[in-house]
Amino acid sequence: MCSCFISVNDWEKTVNHQHNKNHTTTKNLVRRSTSIALICAITGLLGCNSTSQKTLYDTTDNQPLYAQNASVSVSNIKAGNKLSGLAVVTHKGRQVMAIASEKTGIILAAINSDSQALNTQVISQLKGSYELLDSRQTSQRQWLITADAQTGQPVIFSATQDSDLMSATATALRETRFQTDALCLYLDKQNNLFAFMLDGYGGGEMRWLWDARKDSLVDITVKQLSLPPGSESCAVDDASAALLVAEEEFGVWQYPAEPEGAWQRHLVAAVKPWGKVQASPIGVKAIAPYHFALFSEQGAAVYRLNNKGTHAEVVALGKLNAQEIADVVWLNDKLLLLDEAEDAIVSAPLAAKKIEKSIATAKQQLAPLPAVYPTVTAKAQTPAMQRRGDAADDPAIWVHPTHPEKSLVLGTNKKWGLFVYDLQGNETQAIATGHINNVDIRQGVRLAPNQKAQDIAIASNRSDNTLTVYTLNNGHVKQVANIATGLNDVYGVCLYAPNKQALYAFINDKDGRFKQYQLIENTAGIDANLVREFHLDSQPEACVANDATGELFIGEEDAGVWLFDANPTASISGRLIAAVGDVLVADVEGLGLINNALGNYLVVSSQGDNSYAIYQAEAPYNYVGSFRVGLNSDNQIDGTSETDGIAITGAALGEHYPQGLLVIQDGFNLMPSQPQNFKYVSWQDVITELAK
């Protein structure tokens, strides 16, 4: 064995290294000077090539160094294998290192280490030609993903924990339409497995690989990725659901790893002059919860993620005798680095105690992930809107009086008008009536005691700040009136029909004002009289009225759910019954009421965490539980996120909705990525999941 010794000074410090918009930095330093030996070695078969001692991070602020003595050896892995990826997997109850080789295949190497030495021993090998490597595991199952070095086709191995991963059948995933330059896995809190595949030119895709509900492989494209050119390495920190992408010549970006939600980024490590990284990053690898290694030709550094996407903190840094680091894993107190130039594994000590302490710090600093709630799936969805952007907004449900399976869903497009869909999600009618925001329906109502019963829909029209009135005749929707409101920026609207002998419309303005109108019908058609005004302190949107009790529920986006009396002569004061906090995460958006054999509930869209909260719809309005809508692999329907409006009915609408239907606006329509739409969920499924 041949070893290379480097004498360095060890600096320890406690770092508060959060860069705000002014790039200010607060630092607490505690200096402890010692002498350590960083020892690297490669087997005699590989030779001993002298390389320059390199460091990745600017050490003028005395960033902490790897701080142990260690000797390193790599056995039974001969030169010429063209090693190309590292991962950690479990073999017979023991964590081992997986190595991808373009010449040999997949190699499993056991790690036998003590405080003085590390030795690797090949214990299993799978022939082939592979490059890139990542792994994930649960208590029941583990996965290893790689790519065929000859074709670039991604390949996944899956095995239960009591079986041999190397004996598992390699499953070739669908070919990408690009050369795959990076592969990384993400395991969510429900144990669904996803893969990010990057092309290096700014493109790529996210795929759903393992459906935890079915415990099976699915391989479905969730969405296409938009990244900077030169993004040739990725990693995911499952603990914070953070996708990390190394951009050549610039640094590391953090994106959300969750499939649903806005695609936005934060810079967490940058090259000079934007940060302190001294060389263009080659790659990034998640090595422990909230921690990632950034590596380049200048060495490697370990970072801890900060809150709110600010620059990550360096927690370990070392000078390494490695020419071209291509991958990194952390195992048995060792940071193991793949030196592609030497075709060898190099080691640097990194104590578990150090990382465990840093993980505890991260848990204190980082905002917790959204709570884990029961998940249901949509049974149907409507077509996507014609164009991208914030278009679909609010649904309403019309129940067919004699054939419930022929019921309809009205859905607003606030860039165009109103759409009508059947229960399969097919479009049946489109009405170009302007920038329609919210909509509500009442059936069989009389505008005056002696007038005929009608089915009426009312919408807020932002084109001219009016109430747009529609009638529904045997399911056919017709616009019949526009009623001026005098408001400047209309948003939400809802209807109240006490005993079906009168019809009132509540419409609100962005500034918090509400107006209550009574709908009337005269020789000129349908009109309205203003009967009451009140206001909230900030922006409201959704509202829903209980015709039986005279209660009006209003959502104030940043505050919560308010309760008012819906009757026109009642007080204009309300009370907050559900505040924004742990359960309701701003914005509070859609509201819906349901009362059937399964219960009497108020459903609220919690837009900030992509969930739906359920409350008792009668005093004291207790919280019942929350749920989310997840991916449906059978029908290839994605979940829902950033929901604006919802609509719900407790009527039995056929075999798919025997206890009612919940319609949800989906702010990010995926599988594949396309403009917004509406999703249909069985209310029976929701109650069943909550009861588990």
KAQUI-V758521 format. One record per pair of residues at least 24 apart in sequence whose ideal C-beta (glycine too) atoms are under 7 Angstrom apart, sorted by the first residue. I is the first residue (numbers start at 1). J is the second residue. Records with the same first field share a line. If there is no record, write none. Layout:
I=J ; J
//
This chain:
1=41 ; 43 ; 44 ; 73
2=41 ; 42 ; 44 ; 48
3=39 ; 40 ; 41 ; 71
4=39 ; 40 ; 321
5=37 ; 39
6=38 ; 53 ; 319 ; 321
7=35 ; 37
8=36 ; 38 ; 65 ; 319
9=33
10=34 ; 36 ; 65 ; 67
11=62 ; 64 ; 65
12=64
13=62 ; 64
15=313
17=311 ; 313
18=306 ; 310
19=310 ; 311
27=61
29=62
31=62
36=67 ; 68 ; 69
37=69
38=66 ; 318 ; 319 ; 348
39=69 ; 70 ; 71 ; 72
40=72 ; 321 ; 346 ; 347
41=71 ; 72 ; 73
42=74 ; 342 ; 344
43=73 ; 74 ; 75
45=78 ; 79
46=79 ; 342 ; 343 ; 344
49=342
51=321 ; 322 ; 323
53=319 ; 321
54=297 ; 298 ; 299 ; 319 ; 320
55=298 ; 299 ; 317 ; 319
56=277 ; 278 ; 279 ; 294 ; 296 ; 298 ; 299 ; 300 ; 301
57=276 ; 277 ; 278 ; 301 ; 314 ; 317
58=276 ; 278
59=317
63=314 ; 317
64=315 ; 316 ; 317
65=317 ; 318
66=316 ; 318 ; 348 ; 349 ; 350
68=349 ; 351
69=116
70=116 ; 118 ; 347 ; 349
71=116 ; 117
72=118 ; 346 ; 347
73=117 ; 118 ; 119
74=120 ; 344 ; 345
75=119 ; 120 ; 121
76=121 ; 122
77=107 ; 122
79=343
80=343
81=343
82=343
83=338 ; 340 ; 343
84=131 ; 132 ; 326
85=131 ; 132 ; 133 ; 146 ; 327
86=133 ; 327 ; 328 ; 329 ; 336 ; 338
87=133 ; 134 ; 135 ; 144 ; 329
88=135 ; 329 ; 331
89=135 ; 142 ; 144 ; 165
90=137 ; 142 ; 161
91=123 ; 124 ; 165
95=331
96=123
97=329 ; 331 ; 336
98=133 ; 135 ; 144
100=130 ; 131 ; 132 ; 133 ; 146
101=130
102=129 ; 130 ; 131 ; 149
103=129
105=129 ; 130
106=130 ; 146 ; 166
108=166
111=331 ; 332
113=332 ; 333 ; 334
118=334 ; 347
120=345
124=166
126=166
132=182 ; 183
134=183 ; 184 ; 185
136=185 ; 187 ; 193
138=191
143=185 ; 193 ; 210
145=183 ; 185 ; 195
147=180 ; 183
152=179 ; 180
154=180 ; 183 ; 197
156=209
158=217
171=217
173=219
174=219
176=205
178=203
181=232
182=232 ; 233 ; 234
184=234 ; 235 ; 236
185=236
186=236 ; 238 ; 257
187=238
188=258
189=372
190=375
194=222 ; 259
196=234 ; 243
198=227 ; 231 ; 232 ; 234
200=231 ; 232
201=229
202=226 ; 227 ; 228 ; 229 ; 231
206=259
208=631
211=633
214=633
218=633
220=633 ; 636 ; 671
221=671 ; 672
222=259 ; 638 ; 670 ; 671
223=259 ; 670 ; 672 ; 673
224=673
226=263
233=282 ; 283 ; 284
234=284
235=284 ; 285 ; 286 ; 292
236=286
237=286 ; 289 ; 290 ; 292 ; 305
239=289 ; 290
240=290 ; 305 ; 366 ; 369
241=369
242=305
244=284 ; 286 ; 292
246=281 ; 283 ; 284
248=280
249=280
251=275 ; 277 ; 281
252=281 ; 284 ; 294
254=309
259=670
260=610 ; 639 ; 641 ; 668
261=610 ; 641 ; 642 ; 668
262=642
266=309
268=305 ; 309 ; 311 ; 312
269=294 ; 303 ; 311 ; 312
275=311
282=325
283=326 ; 327
285=327 ; 328 ; 329
287=328 ; 329 ; 330
288=330 ; 355 ; 359
289=359
290=359 ; 362 ; 366
291=355 ; 358
293=328 ; 335
295=325 ; 328 ; 337
296=325
297=324
300=325 ; 328 ; 335 ; 337
302=350
304=358 ; 361 ; 362
305=362 ; 366
306=365
307=365 ; 366 ; 367
315=358
316=350 ; 354
318=348
320=346 ; 348
321=346
322=346
370=609
373=611 ; 626 ; 627 ; 628
374=627 ; 689 ; 690 ; 692
375=627 ; 628 ; 630
376=627 ; 629 ; 681 ; 685 ; 686 ; 689
377=629 ; 630 ; 631 ; 632 ; 637
378=629 ; 632 ; 637 ; 679 ; 680 ; 681
379=656 ; 680 ; 681 ; 682
380=424 ; 425 ; 680
381=425 ; 637 ; 677 ; 678 ; 679 ; 680
382=411 ; 421 ; 425 ; 677 ; 678
383=427 ; 677
384=669 ; 674 ; 675 ; 676 ; 677
385=413 ; 675 ; 676 ; 677
387=415 ; 675
388=675
391=415 ; 675 ; 676
392=665 ; 676 ; 677 ; 678
393=437 ; 438 ; 644 ; 645 ; 665
394=437 ; 438 ; 439 ; 644 ; 645 ; 665
395=645 ; 647 ; 663 ; 665 ; 678
396=439 ; 440 ; 441 ; 457 ; 647
397=441 ; 647 ; 649 ; 661 ; 663
398=441 ; 443 ; 455 ; 472 ; 475
399=443 ; 649 ; 651
400=475
404=651 ; 652 ; 653 ; 654
405=653 ; 654
406=475
407=653
408=475
409=663 ; 678
410=439 ; 441 ; 457 ; 477
411=678
412=436 ; 437 ; 438 ; 439 ; 459
414=462
418=459
420=477
423=653 ; 654
425=680
429=477
431=477 ; 479
433=461 ; 468 ; 479
434=461 ; 463 ; 464
435=461 ; 462 ; 463
436=461 ; 468
437=462 ; 490 ; 491
438=491 ; 492 ; 493 ; 645
440=493 ; 494 ; 495
442=495 ; 497 ; 503
444=500
445=497 ; 500 ; 503
446=500 ; 501
447=503 ; 519 ; 520 ; 521
448=521
449=501
451=521
456=503
458=493 ; 495 ; 505
459=493
460=490 ; 491 ; 492 ; 493 ; 507
462=490
465=489 ; 490
467=493 ; 505 ; 507 ; 517 ; 528
469=526
480=525 ; 526
481=525 ; 526 ; 527
483=527 ; 528
485=515
487=513 ; 515
491=541
492=540 ; 541 ; 542 ; 543
494=543 ; 544 ; 545
495=545
496=545 ; 547 ; 552 ; 566
497=547
498=547 ; 550
504=568
506=543 ; 552
508=540
510=539
512=536 ; 537 ; 538 ; 539 ; 540
516=568
518=568
531=568
532=568 ; 572
534=572
536=562
541=589
542=589 ; 590 ; 591 ; 645
543=591
544=591 ; 592 ; 593
546=593 ; 617
553=591 ; 602
555=588 ; 589 ; 591 ; 604
556=588
557=586 ; 587 ; 588
558=586 ; 587
560=584 ; 588
561=588 ; 604
577=621
578=604 ; 615 ; 621
583=613 ; 623 ; 626
584=613
585=609
589=643 ; 644 ; 645
590=643 ; 644 ; 645 ; 646
592=646 ; 647 ; 648
593=617
594=648 ; 649 ; 650 ; 660 ; 683
595=650
596=650 ; 659 ; 660
597=659
598=659 ; 683 ; 687
603=646 ; 648
605=643 ; 646
607=642 ; 643
610=640 ; 641 ; 642
625=690
627=686 ; 689 ; 690
629=664 ; 679 ; 681
636=671
637=671 ; 679
638=669 ; 670 ; 671
640=664 ; 666 ; 679
641=666 ; 667 ; 668
642=667 ; 668
643=667
648=683
656=682
657=682
658=684
659=683 ; 684
662=686
//
